[in-house]
Amino acid sequence: MRTIRYRSQGEDVHHLEQILTKLGYTVFVSNFFGKDTDQAVKAFQLKNNLVVDGIVGLKTWSKLIEAEKNLVAFNDKFLSEKDVKDFANDFGLELAMVKAVNEIESSGKGFLLHGRPRILFEGHIFWRELEKRGVNPSSYVSERTKNVLYKKWTKTHYKGGAGEYDRLEKAAGISDKAAFHEAAYASASWGSFQVMGFHYKHLGYASIDHFVSEMYEHEREHLKAFGKFISKTNFKGKKLIDWVKEKNWAKFAEGYNGPGYKKNKYDIKLKNAYVKYSNA
């Protein structure tokens, strides 16, 4: 979710005002962050021991989503057996195939406690995404940013869980330029199936913020993104979904996870999970 404040406009503002309304604040729900919304945000921040500045950044978003979660059963965000079966039927996949990928790519979890989607922030992707937007990453490397901005992949800086949001927030906040926000959110993998944010346009989402807002909604949205990804992504002459149908776990794992799949034994894990669910 992007950082918004007084006079901001867009879908995120509409989403914010819907949440505030659910929480009992009197605001006009639109796409414009007006004075009524500014007052409601400040009242919410005061109530929740946040800095009262009217700015809805990652911390305020997290508290808002947590508060909304308390109004709706948390389990409502999780995939049901029907969701998985419907997806398998729609895409011509065995149910065991979908369950296997879900288990290995996300450990069966799409959300963290408190309602935020599971993410993993990749600093080397952030480097590339900045370059795509005409920013020289080298100019922003420092002792402070070295754990979120680096040229080559490393797992050294992974924190896991909610700690990945700390890294995401740090990356997005390196500069006030919109490019840093967009590049940071495009550099995380999101939800149950850990789809990288930079795929948003390829998958048909209007913007990175649109993609992220969908990931906050429900694991069903994670499944939709996964379906779009494996149906539209080519790898070594075939769509990824075709490698799944052929049970060629090595080709699927390489195309989905990259060349490091062997080191992490994703193909073996996927095969074993498929066998387990096939025999269930």
Long-range contacts (C-beta under 8 A, 24 or more apart in sequence): 1-58, 1-61, 1-209, 1-212, 1-213, 1-216, 2-181, 2-185, 2-209, 3-55, 3-56, 3-57, 3-58, 3-172, 3-181, 4-33, 4-55, 4-56, 5-33, 5-38, 5-54, 5-55, 5-56, 6-33, 6-34, 6-35, 6-37, 6-38, 6-54, 7-32, 7-33, 8-32, 8-33, 9-33, 10-209, 11-209, 11-210, 11-213, 12-209, 12-213, 13-37, 15-213, 16-41, 16-56, 16-64, 19-64, 19-65, 19-67, 19-68, 20-44, 20-64, 22-68, 22-71, 23-64, 23-67, 23-68, 23-71, 57-169, 58-165, 58-168, 58-169, 58-172, 59-169, 62-114, 62-116, 62-165, 65-114, 65-115, 65-116, 65-216, 66-114, 66-115, 68-115, 69-114, 69-115, 74-115, 76-218, 77-110, 77-111, 77-115, 77-217, 77-218, 77-219, 78-110, 78-111, 78-219, 79-110, 79-192, 79-219, 79-220, 79-222, 79-223, 83-219, 83-220, 83-223, 84-223, 87-223, 87-227, 90-227, 91-227, 91-231, 91-241, 92-245, 93-241, 93-244, 93-245, 94-278, 95-277, 96-274, 96-277, 96-278, 96-280, 97-244, 97-245, 97-247, 97-274, 99-273, 99-277, 100-270, 100-273, 100-274, 100-276, 100-277, 101-193, 101-226, 101-244, 101-270, 102-192, 102-193, 103-273, 104-266, 104-269, 104-270, 104-273, 105-192, 105-193, 105-194, 105-256, 106-191, 106-192, 106-193, 106-194, 109-192, 110-191, 110-192, 110-193, 110-219, 110-222, 111-191, 111-219, 112-161, 112-162, 114-162, 115-216, 116-162, 116-165, 116-216, 117-190, 117-191, 117-215, 117-216, 117-222, 118-190, 118-191, 118-192, 118-194, 119-164, 119-165, 119-168, 119-188, 119-189, 119-190, 119-191, 120-158, 120-160, 120-164, 120-188, 120-189, 120-194, 121-148, 121-164, 121-167, 121-168, 121-171, 121-184, 121-187, 121-188, 122-153, 122-187, 122-188, 122-189, 122-196, 123-147, 123-148, 123-149, 123-150, 123-154, 123-157, 123-167, 123-171, 123-187, 124-150, 124-151, 124-152, 124-153, 124-154, 125-186, 125-187, 125-196, 125-198, 126-171, 126-183, 126-184, 126-187, 127-151, 129-182, 129-183, 129-184, 129-186, 129-187, 129-198, 130-179, 130-180, 130-183, 132-183, 133-179, 133-182, 133-183, 134-179, 135-177, 135-179, 135-180, 135-183, 140-174, 140-175, 144-170, 145-170, 145-171, 145-174, 148-174, 149-174, 153-260, 164-188, 182-208, 185-209, 185-212, 190-215, 190-222, 190-225, 191-215, 191-219, 191-221, 191-222, 191-225, 192-219, 192-222, 192-223, 192-226, 193-222, 193-223, 193-225, 193-226, 193-229, 195-222, 195-225, 195-226, 195-229, 199-229, 202-232, 202-233, 203-228, 203-229, 203-232, 204-228, 230-256, 247-271, 247-274, 249-274
